[in-house]
């Protein structure tokens, strides 16, 4: 219910970064407004990978559950990674 409530607030125009700073349980990303570093496939939890790599730039995910809890993702950007 909490994730759905947050999602509904975001759809109605609430500030993603502001909400993340206030209410995110992930304290390491909360201080950055919920922003995560670039990730590659296989670097995160399966459910997280499936969600973020199926999204389009600028898209807001519906709440989804992983072993770490509920997530709502705003995909700011994406790009291909090249091997070093």
Residue frames as qw, qx, qy, qz and C-alpha x, y, z in Angstrom:
[[0.000, 0.885, 0.465, 0.000, 0.00, 0.00, 0.00],
 [0.319, -0.775, 0.098, 0.538, 2.85, 2.38, 0.83],
 [0.377, -0.143, 0.598, 0.693, 4.53, 1.81, -2.55],
 [0.186, 0.599, 0.689, 0.363, 1.22, 2.31, -4.37],
 [0.148, -0.913, -0.294, 0.241, 0.62, 5.55, -2.46],
 [0.343, -0.596, 0.326, 0.649, 4.08, 6.85, -3.39],
 [0.344, 0.160, 0.717, 0.585, 3.58, 5.79, -7.02],
 [0.093, 0.789, 0.591, 0.141, 0.26, 7.63, -7.18],
 [0.219, -0.872, -0.041, 0.435, 1.88, 10.77, -5.76],
 [0.374, -0.342, 0.531, 0.680, 4.62, 10.56, -8.41],
 [0.277, 0.442, 0.731, 0.440, 2.09, 10.14, -11.21],
 [0.031, -0.904, -0.425, 0.003, 0.33, 13.26, -9.97],
 [0.337, 0.831, -0.085, 0.434, 3.57, 15.24, -10.23],
 [0.638, -0.752, 0.138, 0.092, 5.36, 14.77, -6.90],
 [0.240, 0.809, -0.536, 0.021, 9.12, 15.30, -7.06],
 [0.935, 0.045, -0.344, 0.068, 10.90, 11.93, -7.30],
 [0.497, 0.347, -0.494, 0.624, 14.15, 13.15, -5.72],
 [0.292, -0.459, 0.306, -0.781, 12.33, 14.93, -2.92],
 [0.885, -0.252, -0.036, -0.391, 10.27, 11.87, -2.04],
 [0.857, 0.164, -0.418, 0.253, 13.31, 9.60, -2.22],
 [0.233, 0.437, -0.489, 0.718, 15.22, 11.84, 0.18],
 [0.489, -0.380, 0.260, -0.740, 12.30, 11.87, 2.61],
 [0.832, -0.144, 0.267, -0.464, 10.96, 8.34, 2.58],
 [0.758, 0.372, -0.532, -0.064, 13.28, 5.89, 0.84],
 [0.868, -0.471, 0.153, -0.019, 14.45, 2.97, 2.97],
 [0.838, 0.228, 0.015, 0.495, 17.64, 2.80, 0.88],
 [0.318, -0.888, -0.034, 0.330, 19.65, 5.36, 2.83],
 [0.537, -0.276, 0.422, 0.676, 22.65, 5.17, 0.47],
 [0.241, 0.378, 0.568, 0.690, 20.62, 6.34, -2.54],
 [0.138, -0.840, -0.522, 0.058, 18.14, 8.48, -0.59],
 [0.341, -0.686, 0.010, 0.643, 20.76, 11.15, 0.13],
 [0.173, -0.191, 0.546, 0.797, 21.20, 11.50, -3.65],
 [0.531, 0.281, 0.007, -0.799, 17.48, 11.81, -4.33],
 [0.868, 0.154, 0.419, -0.218, 17.22, 8.11, -5.12],
 [0.571, 0.717, -0.360, -0.172, 19.80, 8.32, -7.87],
 [0.897, -0.223, 0.346, 0.163, 21.87, 5.19, -8.50],
 [0.140, -0.584, 0.595, 0.534, 25.13, 4.86, -10.42],
 [0.628, 0.382, -0.488, -0.470, 25.16, 3.35, -13.92],
 [0.663, -0.200, 0.703, -0.163, 24.47, -0.39, -13.83],
 [0.323, 0.306, -0.769, -0.459, 24.98, -3.23, -16.29],
 [0.864, -0.111, -0.269, -0.412, 22.75, -6.27, -16.77],
 [0.849, -0.058, -0.489, 0.193, 23.46, -8.86, -14.12],
 [0.283, 0.335, -0.450, 0.778, 24.85, -6.31, -11.68],
 [0.402, -0.233, 0.330, -0.822, 21.64, -5.95, -9.69],
 [0.481, 0.095, 0.799, -0.349, 18.87, -8.22, -8.41],
 [0.222, 0.222, 0.850, 0.423, 17.00, -10.20, -11.10],
 [0.095, 0.769, 0.626, -0.084, 13.71, -8.34, -10.57],
 [0.103, -0.808, 0.040, 0.578, 15.49, -4.97, -10.66],
 [0.236, -0.256, 0.680, 0.645, 17.33, -5.91, -13.87],
 [0.209, 0.443, 0.829, 0.268, 14.12, -7.08, -15.53],
 [0.044, 0.867, 0.425, -0.259, 12.36, -3.84, -14.67],
 [0.115, -0.791, 0.165, 0.577, 15.04, -1.31, -15.55],
 [0.225, -0.274, 0.707, 0.612, 16.27, -2.93, -18.74],
 [0.213, 0.497, 0.799, 0.263, 12.75, -3.12, -20.15],
 [0.001, 0.835, 0.350, -0.424, 12.08, 0.58, -19.52],
 [0.472, 0.660, 0.206, 0.547, 12.44, 3.55, -21.84],
 [0.345, 0.057, -0.221, 0.910, 14.34, 6.71, -20.99],
 [0.230, -0.218, 0.050, -0.947, 12.17, 9.00, -18.85],
 [0.650, -0.311, -0.573, -0.390, 9.76, 6.22, -17.87],
 [0.377, -0.410, 0.567, -0.607, 8.49, 5.68, -14.30],
 [0.349, -0.019, -0.934, -0.075, 8.07, 2.05, -13.26],
 [0.709, -0.505, -0.211, -0.445, 5.11, 0.73, -11.36],
 [0.450, -0.607, 0.590, -0.284, 6.07, -0.54, -7.90],
 [0.857, 0.177, -0.478, -0.081, 7.78, -3.94, -8.02],
 [0.735, -0.603, 0.277, -0.136, 9.10, -6.30, -5.37],
 [0.632, 0.457, -0.598, 0.188, 12.56, -7.83, -5.04],
 [0.742, -0.264, -0.518, 0.334, 14.39, -9.52, -2.17],
 [0.325, 0.040, -0.275, 0.904, 15.45, -6.02, -1.07],
 [0.132, 0.513, 0.511, -0.677, 11.87, -4.71, -0.88],
 [0.437, 0.765, 0.473, 0.002, 9.66, -2.56, -3.09],
 [0.367, -0.232, 0.295, 0.851, 11.10, -0.30, -5.76],
 [0.417, 0.844, 0.321, -0.102, 9.85, 2.51, -7.98],
 [0.571, -0.187, 0.342, 0.723, 12.31, 3.53, -10.66],
 [0.358, 0.890, 0.069, -0.272, 12.51, 6.68, -12.74],
 [0.788, 0.070, 0.330, 0.516, 14.85, 5.84, -15.61],
 [0.015, -0.857, 0.061, 0.511, 16.72, 9.05, -16.36],
 [0.384, 0.705, -0.498, -0.326, 18.98, 7.69, -19.08],
 [0.897, -0.094, 0.425, 0.074, 20.39, 4.53, -20.59],
 [0.364, 0.756, -0.489, -0.238, 23.30, 3.64, -22.82],
 [0.965, 0.130, -0.216, 0.071, 25.23, 0.64, -24.05],
 [0.494, -0.741, 0.433, 0.137, 28.35, -0.36, -22.17],
 [0.720, 0.582, -0.377, -0.001, 31.39, -1.33, -24.15],
 [0.918, -0.285, -0.072, 0.268, 33.98, -3.87, -22.97],
 [0.206, -0.905, 0.312, 0.202, 37.31, -2.42, -21.86]]
